[in-house]
Amino acid sequence: METKTGTARGAVDGYLMADFPWYGLDQAFTGPRWLGTVGVSADGTVEHGSIGHGDEPSLKAEAADPEGLRFAVAVTVARRPGRRSADGTGVLEATSVSSAAWLAGSGLLSCTWPTHMERSLRQDWLDQQTAAAWELADDLDGPGWSTLTLPVDGEPTPFHYRESEYGWVMAGAARGVHLGAYGRGMSAYGLGLSVVRDLTTYEG
């Protein structure tokens, strides 16, 4: 999926431009909520984005130890068929549950990389882990995943689920979208997802 990521954290505008519903944790979660980033195609169409709950991870090396963070991030991906790119020079692949799994896996990596690692080694580590996340996302029926059923808008919904030393990742589907989620310090068991009715509750 050819996307560019918005950098205005906490800005509602990009989310309001989407032609699909956004998902977050349901009302059983009463902690902080925040907007992540929006992925936009070359023609300006919103393709995916993330909404966070709990502690907001920082990419700064001097930030608090990521192992002490507690968060869960919901990733919503528009269901799109295979289509031509905006400039007509290529074809964009159809989105799938694997797309949501990939975005969730890479999202987890981006906020849990070892801050104590030497700078020269960080990129190698991230490249290796990103490749592994992609392979896992491309093999959702493989041994790297188990099944976890959680309520989505109150309906029991199966998700592909896996845990690692960095946290957990899951991916599934809902009405009109593919859903991913990742987290650390907050158990995925017992969580529920629902359509976000009021995006202003997530403004930072």
C-alpha positions in Angstrom: 0.0 0.0 0.0 1.5 3.3 -1.1 0.8 5.7 1.7 2.4 8.7 3.3 1.9 9.3 7.0 0.5 12.4 8.5 2.7 14.0 11.1 0.3 16.3 12.9 -0.4 14.2 16.1 -3.6 15.0 17.8 -5.1 16.7 14.7 -8.7 15.6 14.0 -8.8 16.9 10.4 -7.2 13.9 8.8 -9.6 11.5 10.6 -12.6 13.5 9.6 -11.6 13.2 5.9 -11.9 9.4 6.0 -14.8 7.7 4.1 -14.8 4.8 6.6 -15.5 4.5 10.4 -12.8 4.6 13.0 -12.5 2.1 15.7 -11.1 2.4 19.3 -11.6 0.7 22.6 -15.2 0.6 23.8 -16.5 2.6 26.7 -15.3 0.0 29.2 -11.9 1.7 28.9 -11.9 4.9 30.9 -8.3 6.1 30.6 -6.6 8.6 28.3 -7.4 8.5 24.6 -5.2 10.0 21.8 -5.0 10.2 18.0 -2.0 8.7 16.3 -1.2 9.1 12.7 -3.2 8.9 9.4 -1.9 7.2 6.3 -2.9 9.0 3.1 -2.5 7.9 -0.6 -0.9 10.1 -3.2 -4.3 11.5 -4.2 -5.1 12.5 -0.7 -7.4 9.6 0.1 -7.3 8.5 3.8 -6.3 4.8 3.8 -5.7 4.0 7.4 -4.9 5.4 10.8 -4.4 4.6 14.5 -6.1 5.7 17.8 -4.4 5.1 21.1 -5.4 4.4 24.6 -3.3 4.7 27.8 0.2 6.0 27.8 1.4 7.7 24.6 4.7 6.2 23.5 7.5 8.5 22.6 10.1 7.9 19.9 12.7 9.8 21.8 15.6 7.8 23.1 15.7 9.7 26.3 12.0 9.1 27.0 10.8 6.9 29.8 11.7 3.3 29.6 9.2 1.8 27.1 8.9 -1.3 29.2 7.0 0.8 31.8 4.4 2.0 29.3 0.9 0.7 29.3 -1.0 1.3 26.0 -3.3 -0.3 23.4 -3.6 1.2 19.9 -6.4 0.4 17.5 -5.5 0.5 13.7 -8.4 0.9 11.2 -7.7 0.1 7.5 -10.2 1.0 4.7 -11.3 -2.0 2.7 -10.0 -1.2 -0.8 -9.9 -3.3 -4.0 -6.9 -3.5 -6.2 -6.7 -0.3 -8.1 -4.5 2.0 -10.2 -2.2 4.5 -8.4 -3.2 8.1 -8.5 -0.6 8.9 -11.2 -1.6 5.9 -13.3 1.9 4.4 -13.3 1.2 1.4 -11.1 -1.3 -0.7 -9.3 -2.1 -0.6 -5.6 -2.8 -4.0 -4.0 -6.1 -4.6 -2.3 -6.1 -4.1 1.4 -6.7 -7.1 3.7 -6.5 -8.4 7.2 -2.8 -8.9 6.5 -2.5 -5.1 5.8 -3.9 -4.4 9.3 -1.6 -7.0 10.8 1.4 -5.4 9.1 0.5 -1.9 10.3 -0.1 -3.1 13.8 3.2 -5.1 13.9 5.3 -2.2 12.6 3.4 0.2 14.9 4.4 -1.9 17.9 8.0 -2.0 16.7 8.2 1.8 16.3 7.4 2.5 19.9 9.1 -0.4 21.7 12.6 -0.5 20.1 15.4 -0.9 22.7 16.4 2.6 23.7 19.6 1.2 25.3 20.8 -0.1 21.9 23.8 1.6 20.2 22.5 4.0 17.6 24.5 2.2 14.9 22.7 -1.0 15.6 19.2 0.3 15.9 18.5 0.5 12.2 19.8 -3.1 11.6 17.6 -4.3 14.5 14.6 -2.4 13.1 15.1 -3.7 9.6 15.3 -7.3 10.9 12.3 -7.0 13.1 10.3 -5.2 10.3 11.0 -8.0 7.9 9.9 -10.6 10.4 6.7 -8.6 11.1 6.0 -8.5 7.4 6.5 -12.3 7.0 4.2 -13.0 10.0 1.5 -10.6 8.6 1.7 -12.5 5.3 1.0 -15.9 7.0 -1.9 -15.3 9.3 -2.8 -19.0 9.3 0.7 -20.0 10.2 2.0 -21.2 13.6 3.0 -17.7 14.7 -0.6 -16.8 15.3 -3.4 -18.0 17.6 -7.1 -17.0 17.7 -8.6 -14.5 20.1 -12.3 -13.6 20.0 -13.2 -10.1 21.2 -16.4 -8.0 21.0 -16.5 -5.5 18.1 -19.6 -3.3 18.4 -20.9 -5.9 20.8 -20.5 -8.8 18.3 -18.0 -11.6 19.1 -15.3 -11.3 16.4 -12.3 -13.6 15.8 -8.8 -12.0 15.6 -5.4 -13.4 14.6 -3.3 -12.8 17.7 0.3 -13.1 18.7 2.5 -12.1 21.6 6.2 -11.3 21.6 8.7 -9.8 24.1 7.7 -6.4 22.8 4.0 -6.7 23.3 1.0 -8.1 21.4 -0.5 -7.7 18.0 -3.8 -8.7 16.6 -5.8 -8.3 13.3 -9.3 -9.1 12.1 -12.2 -7.5 10.3 -15.3 -5.4 11.0 -18.0 -3.9 8.9 -16.3 -2.1 6.0 -12.8 -2.1 7.4 -9.9 -4.3 8.5 -8.9 -3.9 12.1 -5.5 -4.2 13.8 -4.4 -3.5 17.3 -1.2 -3.6 19.3 -0.2 -3.0 22.9 2.0 -3.4 25.8 1.4 -3.5 29.5 -2.3 -3.8 28.9 -3.7 -7.3 28.3 -5.6 -7.8 25.0 -7.9 -10.3 26.7 -11.0 -8.6 27.8 -10.7 -5.6 25.5 -13.6 -4.6 23.3 -13.6 -2.4 20.2 -16.3 -0.1 18.9 -16.9 2.6 16.3 -15.7 6.0 17.6 -18.8 8.2 17.7 -17.0 11.5 18.8 -13.5 12.0 17.6 -13.1 15.1 19.9 -12.8 12.8 22.9 -9.4 11.8 21.4 -8.0 15.3 21.0 -4.7 15.8 22.8 
